[in-house]
Amino acid sequence: MDFAHSPRAQDLRLRLETFMQRFVLPYNAAWHRSVQEGVYPPPFLEDLKALARDEGLWNLFLPTLADDEPGTRLSNLDYAPLAEVMGRLHWAAEVFNCSAPDTGNMELLHRFANAAQRTQWLLPLLDGRMRSAFAMSEPDVASSDPTNLQTTVRRDGDQLVLNGRKWFITGVAHPQCKLLIVMCRNAMGAGMEADGQPNASAHHQHSMVLVPLDTPGVQVLRNISVVHHQSPEGHCEIVLRDVHVPTDYLLGEWGAGFAMAQARLGPGRVHHCMRSIGQCELALELATERTLERQAFGKYLSDYSNVQEWIAESRIEIDQARLLVLQAAWMLDQEGADAGRVRAQVAAIKVVAARLQSRVVDRAMQVFGAMGLSPDTPLAYFWTWGRALHLMDGPDEVHLRTVARHELAQGRARAGSTAAYFTTPEQLLALPRIR
């Protein structure tokens, strides 16, 4: 069994690593200084984006990218190691037009947008001329069950009218964010009856609507900090009060929002997990070097057996997680996001990545001591993001349930097939004597 990346992925990874070392990392301190001074995005970011596009390191995430669209078409499996490289520096993905939530939004638009929507929204996103956000989570319901969502959309003549509240919506505070893709509950009434769906099932009662951020009635209330970390691009709370958009701003079909959301999540979770693995690799590198140069009680930290165990455990866990995520990426390429075992695998990697980052980064912070709590290293940010991973895109418990349901369905399908592995006293007595 060959676990090596394809020659194309290996070449792109080497080019990406070289680009990061030569052009992106030298600007890391300047990026943080610019954000602290309230200048965001930093003025040099557009130059880096233009250079990355010229180098062919642009829109690397989209397996269905057309020949006439900007970027490099890659499978999920070939993109995975590139996401790991980008993940080492949390702001790097934007340089290559591969940052969330735009990646998932571009995939949605690529699959479901009509011609006018592609021209108005998809092409500017592919060109990196604008940013977008995906508005799904809500403060008043358990958003881990999307059928709970209460933000409504109703038809009013040739208009769609939205009302509701969303929060922890990533990317809204970015100055270039122009579009919200809003997950809404279809309001009961004439609109639904006209579509023949007065009694639609729970998974066919939601739709997605394209809402320009500057539409009257859209109010950004605040940028919510995550474990006291304030993201410059924002995790925002938004209120939608009688927001009117044309009916042709409906994305896909009426009532298909749940299925579209599920289709969006598969590749996005692979991206998240591989970026997380990149952060864990960097955390382990930092911790290892720290143990070799730091002394306590007359010995280097690397000489203590418990520290050696931390390093070994982190290495083993990172490699295990990477193989599981790469398998999920391969399964997405082979079977698509709708296959039952693929959904279970994608759910599994979400749990594994969150747990991995929490453990590996926590060990690294312990090695660094007080410095690990400071902004002098990326560890405090990695830890914050790792904790958030246990909840974002659904809490661990929901994903564990998905995996368990798949296993139980497999068990029902093979019911009785394991009977031969049991040995009862009656069976033993009935067996002929072996001579």
Rosetta blueprint (number, residue, H / E / L):
1 M L
2 D L
3 F L
4 A L
5 H L
6 S L
7 P H
8 R H
9 A H
10 Q H
11 D H
12 L H
13 R H
14 L H
15 R H
16 L H
17 E H
18 T H
19 F H
20 M H
21 Q H
22 R H
23 F H
24 V H
25 L H
26 P H
27 Y H
28 N H
29 A H
30 A H
31 W H
32 H H
33 R H
34 S H
35 V H
36 Q H
37 E L
38 G L
39 V L
40 Y L
41 P L
42 P L
43 P L
44 F L
45 L H
46 E H
47 D H
48 L H
49 K H
50 A H
51 L H
52 A H
53 R H
54 D H
55 E L
56 G L
57 L L
58 W L
59 N L
60 L L
61 F L
62 L L
63 P L
64 T L
65 L L
66 A L
67 D L
68 D L
69 E L
70 P L
71 G L
72 T L
73 R L
74 L L
75 S L
76 N H
77 L H
78 D H
79 Y H
80 A H
81 P H
82 L H
83 A H
84 E H
85 V H
86 M H
87 G H
88 R L
89 L L
90 H L
91 W L
92 A H
93 A H
94 E H
95 V H
96 F H
97 N L
98 C L
99 S L
100 A L
101 P L
102 D H
103 T H
104 G H
105 N H
106 M H
107 E H
108 L H
109 L H
110 H H
111 R H
112 F H
113 A L
114 N L
115 A H
116 A H
117 Q H
118 R H
119 T H
120 Q H
121 W H
122 L H
123 L H
124 P H
125 L H
126 L H
127 D H
128 G L
129 R L
130 M L
131 R E
132 S E
133 A E
134 F E
135 A E
136 M L
137 S L
138 E L
139 P L
140 D L
141 V L
142 A L
143 S L
144 S L
145 D L
146 P H
147 T H
148 N H
149 L L
150 Q L
151 T L
152 T E
153 V E
154 R E
155 R E
156 D E
157 G L
158 D L
159 Q E
160 L E
161 V E
162 L E
163 N E
164 G E
165 R E
166 K E
167 W E
168 F E
169 I E
170 T E
171 G L
172 V L
173 A L
174 H L
175 P L
176 Q L
177 C E
178 K E
179 L E
180 L E
181 I E
182 V E
183 M E
184 C E
185 R E
186 N E
187 A L
188 M L
189 G L
190 A H
191 G H
192 M H
193 E H
194 A H
195 D L
196 G L
197 Q L
198 P L
199 N L
200 A L
201 S L
202 A H
203 H H
204 H H
205 Q L
206 H E
207 S E
208 M E
209 V E
210 L E
211 V E
212 P E
213 L L
214 D L
215 T L
216 P L
217 G L
218 V E
219 Q E
220 V E
221 L E
222 R E
223 N E
224 I L
225 S L
226 V E
227 V L
228 H L
229 H E
230 Q L
231 S L
232 P L
233 E L
234 G L
235 H E
236 C E
237 E E
238 I E
239 V E
240 L E
241 R E
242 D E
243 V E
244 H E
245 V E
246 P E
247 T H
248 D H
249 Y H
250 L E
251 L E
252 G L
253 E L
254 W L
255 G L
256 A L
257 G H
258 F H
259 A H
260 M H
261 A H
262 Q H
263 A H
264 R H
265 L H
266 G H
267 P H
268 G H
269 R H
270 V H
271 H H
272 H H
273 C H
274 M H
275 R H
276 S H
277 I H
278 G H
279 Q H
280 C H
281 E H
282 L H
283 A H
284 L H
285 E H
286 L H
287 A H
288 T H
289 E H
290 R H
291 T H
292 L H
293 E H
294 R L
295 Q E
296 A E
297 F L
298 G L
299 K E
300 Y E
301 L H
302 S H
303 D H
304 Y L
305 S H
306 N H
307 V H
308 Q H
309 E H
310 W H
311 I H
312 A H
313 E H
314 S H
315 R H
316 I H
317 E H
318 I H
319 D H
320 Q H
321 A H
322 R H
323 L H
324 L H
325 V H
326 L H
327 Q H
328 A H
329 A H
330 W H
331 M H
332 L H
333 D H
334 Q H
335 E H
336 G L
337 A L
338 D L
339 A L
340 G H
341 R H
342 V H
343 R H
344 A H
345 Q H
346 V H
347 A H
348 A H
349 I H
350 K H
351 V H
352 V H
353 A H
354 A H
355 R H
356 L H
357 Q H
358 S H
359 R H
360 V H
361 V H
362 D H
363 R H
364 A H
365 M H
366 Q H
367 V H
368 F H
369 G H
370 A H
371 M H
372 G H
373 L H
374 S L
375 P L
376 D L
377 T L
378 P L
379 L H
380 A H
381 Y H
382 F H
383 W H
384 T H
385 W H
386 G H
387 R H
388 A H
389 L H
390 H L
391 L L
392 M L
393 D L
394 G L
395 P L
396 D H
397 E H
398 V H
399 H H
400 L H
401 R H
402 T H
403 V H
404 A H
405 R H
406 H H
407 E H
408 L H
409 A H
410 Q H
411 G H
412 R H
413 A H
414 R L
415 A L
416 G L
417 S L
418 T L
419 A H
420 A H
421 Y H
422 F L
423 T L
424 T L
425 P H
426 E H
427 Q H
428 L H
429 L H
430 A H
431 L L
432 P L
433 R L
434 I L
435 R L
